[in-house]
């Protein structure tokens, strides 16, 4: 019960975001951009359109083979 306010806050923040969830990734296994940065949301460009997503799981540092 003591975690219920934290869960409600997290869900509220997610609901208020401007972007949309990018399919294919998750909180525990997100997608990454070519530079290795983590991507959870896709945001529209200035024209309101969604460009082609460059994020893939293969770009994540923990998925690259040394």
FENRA-V571546 format. One record per residue. N is the residue number from 1. RES is the residue in one small letter. PHI is phi in whole degrees, -180 to 180 (NA if undefined). PSI is psi in degrees with one decimal (* if undefined). Layout:
BEGIN
N_RES_PHI_PSI / N_RES_PHI_PSI
END
This chain:
BEGIN
1_x_NA_-29.3 / 2_x_-73_-15.9 / 3_x_-92_-8.3 / 4_x_-59_-43.1 / 5_x_-63_-35.8 / 6_x_-67_-40.7 / 7_x_-65_-42.1 / 8_x_-64_-40.2 / 9_x_-64_-44.5 / 10_x_-62_-44.1 / 11_x_-65_-36.8 / 12_x_-65_-41.1 / 13_x_-66_-38.4 / 14_x_-65_-40.4 / 15_x_-68_-26.2 / 16_x_-92_-0.2 / 17_x_-73_152.4 / 18_x_-83_-19.8 / 19_x_-90_-173.4 / 20_x_-125_153.6 / 21_x_-67_134.0 / 22_x_-88_119.7 / 23_x_-64_146.2 / 24_x_109_-22.3 / 25_x_-115_168.3 / 26_x_-144_175.3 / 27_x_-62_-39.7 / 28_x_-88_-16.9 / 29_x_-140_74.2 / 30_x_-77_170.1 / 31_x_-90_158.7 / 32_x_-131_148.9 / 33_x_-77_168.1 / 34_x_-57_-25.7 / 35_x_-83_-2.1 / 36_x_97_-2.4 / 37_x_-76_144.0 / 38_x_-79_141.0 / 39_x_-124_124.4 / 40_x_-111_-30.5 / 41_x_-127_154.8 / 42_x_-112_129.4 / 43_x_-110_148.8 / 44_x_-74_151.0 / 45_x_-79_-173.9 / 46_x_-61_-28.0 / 47_x_-84_-1.1 / 48_x_84_5.5 / 49_x_-98_156.6 / 50_x_-101_117.5 / 51_x_-73_172.4 / 52_x_-63_133.7 / 53_x_-81_129.0 / 54_x_-99_-0.6 / 55_x_-81_132.1 / 56_x_-141_161.8 / 57_x_-69_-26.9 / 58_x_-68_-20.9 / 59_x_-79_-14.3 / 60_x_-71_136.7 / 61_x_-57_-33.5 / 62_x_-77_-9.7 / 63_x_-100_-8.6 / 64_x_-83_139.2 / 65_x_-89_136.6 / 66_x_-82_*
END
